[in-house]
């Protein structure tokens, strides 16, 4: 039986386990990346391991999230990360150099390599045939130290693409179509491989948009073959030597096959407040638009920006619309300026923001009260924009530009002939904003610089056989990490200060939770299905740990968040009978008993001491995960 692309890379990097779906495997990691919202904590964790130098082929620290410096906190974190990078052998991408996924695709990604990053959209690298996965900061820290990265061996979905995209239809519409088919939890437990004759018509930036958005499906990762399109992209970046052909075997077996005809797609939008709430642009033409944001790691490539510039050229945006444009990297911004496209964008009335994540994480440019904001981003979770009642739609650059001109959601096909863009054969290479680390000899004298906002991270306690605690919070389905630990300009500066950050935990759901949790001392949270979807931010586990959360009981968990809970020493448990969720009430006194035996047998008993009812919970942990929970989390387990 042949192998899929992902199975081939996994087999080549396998340290423990086999390719049996559902079993735990350990992978050797070639590359890591961090960004500054998660990086400070990841590097504090790396330092605590006590290894003098990273042991990966390449590790890069990017500054792209917390670039709004309204106080000393973000600047101190950046200084800390830069000093850690210099000392421990990590390349440092300065603020302004660009968004981690865009820059890594341009300058560092290699087909066939493994990459984990402390950002959930790391699967962007799958656009050039990498096995690229989002992970918690602790997992990245361990990988930088030469440790294995553990995941459950995924099943495989093949998406066969036929035909070619019609004018005004883009890769973003492919992403939204697969979200319409699978939903935000339909990819959980799978790797999605894209193939078929249609992929030959898709450029690397288009492929990267699709693999980036695969994160919203809950998939472990998404991947394209490494082919002549990949080769041409790498050569245009002056990296032709990094090319390796990679394809699935003709007799590879998939657990599910989905067919999409690119020729039949039309412009789509994800409506508030979920990436899988899909409608067509033509259905929404009566929706008035207040704001348009173009950029993010999903749609900020040179190709995307040139298309936007061509649509806007010689025109002026509607007076009622505020438009921002954020190029994905310094390379993109420089080339836009050199060819005159940047002038076209500015002349149309756009505000050009720096090469960073910006509005995508609520770092500035929030919409007005109840404002409709069209964004070429990957997430439209409630409140993520920084405006609690903001109505955020996810769209393609084409829909975004067209709507900015008219003031209403606009099907760009109504604008007439789609302008053609010409991509350069060679990209402008200037890596001066990537600072190389000190040599091993020089590193001995490098001082790590810590600001007063950087506090120690909380450590889990060894698991006890019985946990008695109140149910301090009950939440519904599809709770995201933005619900658990919000982002935004007011909160992100405190990502390295867990005690202060804890004030905002579950603020979107219940602003009184932090105080109740602290008062309780220890507590249990109950959630619905797909609990913890979204970002890889381990703060969504570390902050509840700080607040005394001992266990989370849910109908089902998102992959990365479940791993982060275990890493932190919090027990993730699922209902054996999903209907039991309805029988538990916030404020009830709960007891988890027989945990030592239960996590080995796979079943734990939950007693609601308030009502007297008993419930069976499922906990399918590997031996390693059981040992981690017993020790109090990944770092304590790693240090022995």
Order of alpha helices (4+ residues) and beta strands (2+ residues): alpha-beta-beta-beta-alpha-beta-alpha-beta-alpha-beta-beta-alpha-beta-beta-alpha-beta-alpha-beta-alpha-beta-beta-beta-beta-alpha-beta-alpha-alpha-beta-beta-beta-alpha-beta-alpha-beta-alpha-alpha-alpha-beta-alpha-beta-alpha-beta-beta-alpha-beta-beta-alpha-alpha
